[in-house]
């Protein structure tokens, strides 16, 4: 997780949405700082997990093979 720690420190107060690949889980709204405190538990819920922030137009994907992918428009 250290790969994204520098980025998350800059957006720690921003609101984002947690989205899991399994459609049976709800989308959850939270602050980045709260998400990073329990990121291991969050990524354990489903194979793929996305953190989406529409205001800043970024998404972080936690891919099931261990990759972390960041995208920004």
Backbone as a ProteinNet text record, in pm:
[ID]
protein_1_A
[PRIMARY]
XXXXXXXXXXXXXXXXXXXXXXXXXXXXXXXXXXXXXXXXXXXXXXXXXXXXXXXXXXXXXXXXXXXXXXXXX
[TERTIARY]
80.4	0	84.8	213.2	298	305.9	272	277.2	184.6	73.2	-23.5	-28.2	57.1	49.6	76.8	169.9	197	77.2	10.9	-108.2	-221.5	-245.8	-358.3	-339.2	-214.4	-189.9	-233.8	-228.7	-268.2	-418.9	-491.3	-637.3	-709.8	-647.2	-702.1	-838	-871.7	-1001.4	-1109.1	-1074.6	-1171.2	-1267.6	-1391.2	-1493.9	-1480.5	-1495.4	-1491.5	-1592.8	-1607.2	-1702.1	-1626.1	-1662.7	-1606.1	-1698	-1641.9	-1720.5	-1651	-1727.4	-1673.1	-1725	-1646.1	-1682.7	-1806.8	-1831	-1950.6	-2069	-2164.2	-2276.5	-2371.9	-2351.5	-2443.2	-2406	-2290.9	-2250.2	-2288.8	-2325.6	-2361.8	-2238.6	-2260.5	-2155.8	-2152.8	-2034.1	-2018.9	-1945.4	-1994.9	-1929.2	-1847.6	-1723.7	-1636.6	-1528.7	-1450.4	-1333.6	-1210.6	-1118.4	-997.3	-921.5	-910.6	-834.6	-897.7	-1030.1	-1098	-1078.9	-1082.7	-1063	-923.6	-822.5	-685.2	-655.5	-731.8	-712.8	-753.6	-846	-897.1	-892	-795	-789.9	-776.5	-706.3	-694.6	-829.8	-911.7	-1046	-1134.1	-1121	-1201.9	-1169.7	-1042.3	-1003.9	-1029.8	-1051	-1081.8	-1227.2	-1311.3	-1454.8	-1479.7	-1407.4	-1433.2	-1302.3	-1304.7	-1184	-1125.1	-1208.9	-1163.8	-1237.7	-1165.8	-1223.1	-1179.4	-1272.5	-1241.5	-1272.7	-1188.4	-1212.2	-1231	-1349.4	-1383.9	-1417.8	-1358.8	-1387.9	-1431.1	-1562.3	-1608.8	-1567.8	-1550.3	-1513.7	-1373	-1279.2	-1140.9	-1111.6	-1210.8	-1200	-1085.8	-1077	-977	-1040.9	-977.6	-1018.4	-891.9	-900.4	-793.3	-853.6	-792.7	-839.6	-743.3	-796.2	-719.1	-754.5	-669.4	-692	-664.2	-738.9	-731.2	-595.6	-510.6	-379	-272	-316.2	-223.7	-180.3	-222.2	-184.8	-274.8	-217.2	-294.4	-281.4	-394.9	-396.3	-465.5	-402.8	-457.5	-489.1	-605.8	-643.3	-705.2	-675.8	-730.2	-761.4	-875.7	-913.7	-864.1
-120.2	0	126.9	113.7	232.4	303.1	234.1	294.4	414.9	412.4	521	610.7	585.9	663.7	811.2	843.8	984.7	1053	983.9	1038.7	1054.7	953.3	959.7	1067	1099.6	1207.7	1343	1359.2	1486.7	1500.3	1389.7	1393.4	1331.9	1331.6	1260.4	1312.4	1437.6	1491.5	1482.2	1430.7	1424.4	1308.1	1331.9	1228.7	1140.8	1012	920	809.3	728	616.7	486.4	389.4	254.8	168.8	103.8	18.3	-117.1	-223.7	-358.7	-428	-524.4	-592.9	-679.8	-728.2	-807.9	-712.5	-719.9	-627.1	-635.6	-731.1	-744.8	-654.1	-586.8	-496.4	-352.7	-274.6	-134.9	-50.4	60.1	160.2	243.1	266	334.2	465.6	570.9	701.8	720.3	767.6	787.8	890.1	927	1013.6	924.9	974.2	898	857.3	948.5	916	799.4	789.7	678.7	548.5	557.2	439.1	381.5	466.4	417.9	354.3	389.6	327.1	180.3	142.5	4.6	-54.8	-10	-51.4	-202.6	-271.1	-416.8	-484.4	-435.9	-491.9	-460.8	-341.1	-300.9	-386.1	-407.4	-485.4	-634.8	-679.6	-820.8	-854.8	-755.5	-778.6	-845.4	-805.3	-855.3	-862.5	-932.6	-950.5	-818.6	-730.6	-601.5	-491.7	-385.8	-273.4	-144.2	-49.4	80.9	189.9	291.1	413.5	523.6	581.5	677.8	812.7	918.4	1054.6	1134.7	1160.9	1233.9	1381.3	1441.7	1583.8	1608	1521.8	1535.8	1447.9	1373.9	1287.3	1187.5	1114.8	1008.6	879.1	769.9	637.7	558.7	481.9	389.8	250.7	161.4	23.8	-66.2	-148.4	-252.8	-382.7	-420.4	-534.9	-664.3	-768.9	-894.6	-965.1	-927.2	-989.1	-906.8	-811	-735.7	-601.7	-568.9	-439.5	-328.2	-209.3	-90.4	4.5	41.1	123.6	255	365.1	499.6	562.4	623	692.8	827.1	926.7	1060.3	1119.2	1187.3	1253.4	1393.5
0	0	0	26.1	30.9	-103.3	-213.2	-345.2	-356.8	-285.2	-297.7	-174.8	-77.5	45.9	23	-65.1	-94.9	-157.1	-248.2	-312.1	-211.4	-131.6	-38.2	67.5	99.8	195.7	140.2	8.7	-51.6	-65.3	-63	-79.4	40.2	156.7	272.1	318.7	291.5	333.6	225.5	109	-0.3	17.7	-25.1	-22	-145.6	-126.6	-238.7	-218.4	-320.6	-317.8	-330.1	-247.3	-251.4	-335.5	-435.8	-525.1	-532.2	-511.2	-519.1	-644	-695.9	-820.3	-803.8	-686.4	-661.9	-646.5	-736.2	-739.3	-620.8	-531.7	-418.4	-300.4	-309.9	-202.4	-236.9	-136.8	-165.9	-197.2	-263.9	-282.5	-154.9	-100.2	27.7	6.6	69.9	64.4	191.9	176.9	292.1	257.8	356	336.6	312.9	233	200.9	327.1	424	545.8	620.9	621.2	687.7	611.6	480.2	397	417.6	418.8	429.2	564.8	666.8	798.7	798.2	708.6	705.4	564.7	484.5	344.1	327.2	415.4	404.1	420.4	511.7	530.4	409.5	354.9	239.8	117.7	90.8	-27	-8.9	113.1	138.1	107.5	89.9	66.4	-68.1	-172.3	-306.6	-384.7	-497.3	-578.1	-626	-676.9	-726.5	-651.7	-619.6	-544	-610.4	-619.7	-676.4	-575.4	-571.3	-495	-598.3	-601.4	-706.2	-646	-701.8	-659.1	-780.8	-796	-914.1	-914.3	-798.4	-791.9	-845.7	-810.7	-857.6	-978.4	-1022.9	-1141.8	-1133.4	-1020	-1013.3	-966.8	-1001.5	-956.7	-923.9	-816.7	-778.7	-780.5	-855.4	-861.6	-786.4	-699.7	-632.7	-704.6	-797.9	-885.3	-810.6	-844.2	-769.9	-778.3	-870.9	-879.3	-807.6	-724.5	-641.9	-697	-817.2	-875.4	-821.9	-811.4	-776.7	-894.7	-952.2	-1072.4	-1041.5	-1080	-1058.3	-1192.7	-1202.4	-1324.7	-1292.2	-1375.4	-1355.6	-1490.4	-1497.4	-1621.2	-1623.6
[MASK]
+++++++++++++++++++++++++++++++++++++++++++++++++++++++++++++++++++++++++

